[in-house]
Amino acid sequence: MPNLYIPQYPSCNTNKCIHSTTVTYPGFPFPPYTPLYPSYHHVQAYHHSFATHFELYPYIRFNHSLESAYWVGDASNGFWELSISTDGPREEIIPLNNTLAHDLRHSSRITRHFDHLAVAIGRNHYPKFPVWADDAATNEWLRNRKGRRIMHSIYFREPEEFAGKIILVVGAGASGADIVIQSSGHAKKVQLQSITFVVGGDG
Ligand SMILES: Cc1cc2nc3c(=O)[nH]c(=O)nc-3n(C[C@H](O)[C@H](O)[C@H](O)COP(=O)(O)OP(=O)(O)OC[C@H]3O[C@@H](n4cnc5c(N)ncnc54)[C@H](O)[C@@H]3O)c2cc1C
């Protein structure tokens, strides 16, 4: 399977407890002795046991990528026509500093018809960087001191990498809040900048 870059750093835990409806399916509790704020390993195992228990795997297709979706019909009758590539994710998120182009795979496609379509492709799945008004000034700032860098939260892995550094975290969602908490035990100074007052909302 291709190495799809995902934001699951080793110390990633939920920020809602296992009794919250945003973490647990109704009528299907986490197993005994699960931490109140489980790690992503627990969450992954929980989803696996849910899918196994309700025999969902025959209905799930991994490594299939939706290429297009059209409604065929009119306002009262019709179906969704989906074009799906079957040989892996449409694109990989390229790791920081890796210059490889996005790996497009379009070779085998199938067309399927469905009555209903639920789109859950993750509104924050692909990282977005700001476009700097003056790229030259940014590059100069980065070059000015060894070790300076600007990174997206998807590339965060271990807080130890910030040891002794001064960190500015922009944004106070779940990722930003967690990076502040985790790196503050290692960094020289951590500053959080946010335009909202809500710290640690769903990421
Ligand atoms: C530190 C932290 C703690 C959090 N704690 C909680 C919590 O306690 N409770 C909570 O509810 N949330 C929590 N969140 C937020 C939660 O992790 C995200 O909101 C959630 O993962 C979003 O899920 P999603 O399915 O919408 O999107 P994603 O997880 O981004 O999944 C989208 C999927 O769609 C796939 N995809 C994209 N395009 C296509 C395509 N064309 N064809 C096929 N597949 C495609 C992607 O590959 C991906 O697998 C937390 C987040 C962080 C960072």
Ligand as a Chemical Component Dictionary entry (heavy atoms), coordinates in Angstrom:
data_LIG
# 
_chem_comp.id                   LIG 
_chem_comp.type                 NON-POLYMER 
_chem_comp.pdbx_formal_charge   0 
_chem_comp.three_letter_code    LIG 
# 
loop_
_chem_comp_atom.comp_id 
_chem_comp_atom.atom_id 
_chem_comp_atom.alt_atom_id 
_chem_comp_atom.type_symbol 
_chem_comp_atom.charge 
_chem_comp_atom.model_Cartn_x 
_chem_comp_atom.model_Cartn_y 
_chem_comp_atom.model_Cartn_z 
_chem_comp_atom.pdbx_ordinal 
LIG C1  C1  C 0 -5.382  16.116 18.583 1  
LIG C2  C2  C 0 -6.755  15.856 17.992 2  
LIG C3  C3  C 0 -7.739  15.328 18.780 3  
LIG C4  C4  C 0 -9.012  15.096 18.269 4  
LIG N1  N1  N 0 -9.958  14.577 19.086 5  
LIG C5  C5  C 0 -11.205 14.355 18.626 6  
LIG C6  C6  C 0 -12.218 13.829 19.483 7  
LIG O1  O1  O 0 -11.977 13.549 20.648 8  
LIG N2  N2  N 0 -13.464 13.637 18.962 9  
LIG C7  C7  C 0 -13.738 13.956 17.664 10 
LIG O2  O2  O 0 -14.885 13.760 17.253 11 
LIG N3  N3  N 0 -12.785 14.472 16.833 12 
LIG C8  C8  C 0 -11.538 14.685 17.278 13 
LIG N4  N4  N 0 -10.591 15.213 16.468 14 
LIG C9  C9  C 0 -10.948 15.584 15.095 15 
LIG C10 C10 C 0 -11.060 14.350 14.221 16 
LIG O3  O3  O 0 -9.847  13.632 14.238 17 
LIG C11 C11 C 0 -11.364 14.813 12.805 18 
LIG O4  O4  O 0 -12.440 15.719 12.844 19 
LIG C12 C12 C 0 -11.760 13.595 11.985 20 
LIG O5  O5  O 0 -10.652 12.734 11.835 21 
LIG C13 C13 C 0 -12.246 14.014 10.616 22 
LIG O6  O6  O 0 -12.705 12.818 10.007 23 
LIG P1  P1  P 0 -13.256 12.804 8.569  24 
LIG O7  O7  O 0 -13.694 11.385 8.309  25 
LIG O8  O8  O 0 -14.242 13.902 8.357  26 
LIG O9  O9  O 0 -12.013 13.182 7.630  27 
LIG P2  P2  P 0 -10.608 12.446 7.447  28 
LIG O10 O10 O 0 -10.180 11.746 8.688  29 
LIG O11 O11 O 0 -9.720  13.504 6.849  30 
LIG O12 O12 O 0 -10.917 11.320 6.377  31 
LIG C14 C14 C 0 -11.189 11.631 5.022  32 
LIG C15 C15 C 0 -10.843 10.403 4.209  33 
LIG O13 O13 O 0 -11.332 10.583 2.878  34 
LIG C16 C16 C 0 -10.335 10.112 1.974  35 
LIG N5  N5  N 0 -10.541 10.758 0.668  36 
LIG C17 C17 C 0 -10.297 12.044 0.291  37 
LIG N6  N6  N 0 -10.623 12.225 -0.994 38 
LIG C18 C18 C 0 -11.090 11.029 -1.463 39 
LIG C19 C19 C 0 -11.575 10.554 -2.732 40 
LIG N7  N7  N 0 -11.684 11.354 -3.789 41 
LIG N8  N8  N 0 -11.933 9.245  -2.845 42 
LIG C20 C20 C 0 -11.844 8.413  -1.773 43 
LIG N9  N9  N 0 -11.416 8.795  -0.539 44 
LIG C21 C21 C 0 -11.038 10.092 -0.401 45 
LIG C22 C22 C 0 -9.005  10.485 2.639  46 
LIG O14 O14 O 0 -7.972  9.672  2.118  47 
LIG C23 C23 C 0 -9.328  10.160 4.098  48 
LIG O15 O15 O 0 -9.068  8.799  4.407  49 
LIG C24 C24 C 0 -9.303  15.435 16.926 50 
LIG C25 C25 C 0 -8.301  15.937 16.099 51 
LIG C26 C26 C 0 -7.033  16.156 16.624 52 
LIG C27 C27 C 0 -5.965  16.705 15.703 53 
# 
loop_
_chem_comp_bond.comp_id 
_chem_comp_bond.atom_id_1 
_chem_comp_bond.atom_id_2 
_chem_comp_bond.value_order 
_chem_comp_bond.pdbx_ordinal 
LIG C1  C2  SING 1  
LIG C2  C3  SING 2  
LIG C2  C26 DOUB 3  
LIG C3  C4  DOUB 4  
LIG C4  N1  SING 5  
LIG C4  C24 SING 6  
LIG N1  C5  DOUB 7  
LIG C5  C6  SING 8  
LIG C5  C8  SING 9  
LIG C6  O1  DOUB 10 
LIG C6  N2  SING 11 
LIG N2  C7  SING 12 
LIG C7  O2  DOUB 13 
LIG C7  N3  SING 14 
LIG N3  C8  DOUB 15 
LIG C8  N4  SING 16 
LIG N4  C9  SING 17 
LIG N4  C24 SING 18 
LIG C9  C10 SING 19 
LIG C10 O3  SING 20 
LIG C10 C11 SING 21 
LIG C11 O4  SING 22 
LIG C11 C12 SING 23 
LIG C12 O5  SING 24 
LIG C12 C13 SING 25 
LIG C13 O6  SING 26 
LIG O6  P1  SING 27 
LIG P1  O7  DOUB 28 
LIG P1  O8  SING 29 
LIG P1  O9  SING 30 
LIG O9  P2  SING 31 
LIG P2  O10 DOUB 32 
LIG P2  O11 SING 33 
LIG P2  O12 SING 34 
LIG O12 C14 SING 35 
LIG C14 C15 SING 36 
LIG C15 O13 SING 37 
LIG C15 C23 SING 38 
LIG O13 C16 SING 39 
LIG C16 N5  SING 40 
LIG C16 C22 SING 41 
LIG N5  C17 SING 42 
LIG N5  C21 SING 43 
LIG C17 N6  DOUB 44 
LIG N6  C18 SING 45 
LIG C18 C19 SING 46 
LIG C18 C21 DOUB 47 
LIG C19 N7  SING 48 
LIG C19 N8  DOUB 49 
LIG N8  C20 SING 50 
LIG C20 N9  DOUB 51 
LIG N9  C21 SING 52 
LIG C22 O14 SING 53 
LIG C22 C23 SING 54 
LIG C23 O15 SING 55 
LIG C24 C25 DOUB 56 
LIG C25 C26 SING 57 
LIG C26 C27 SING 58 
# 
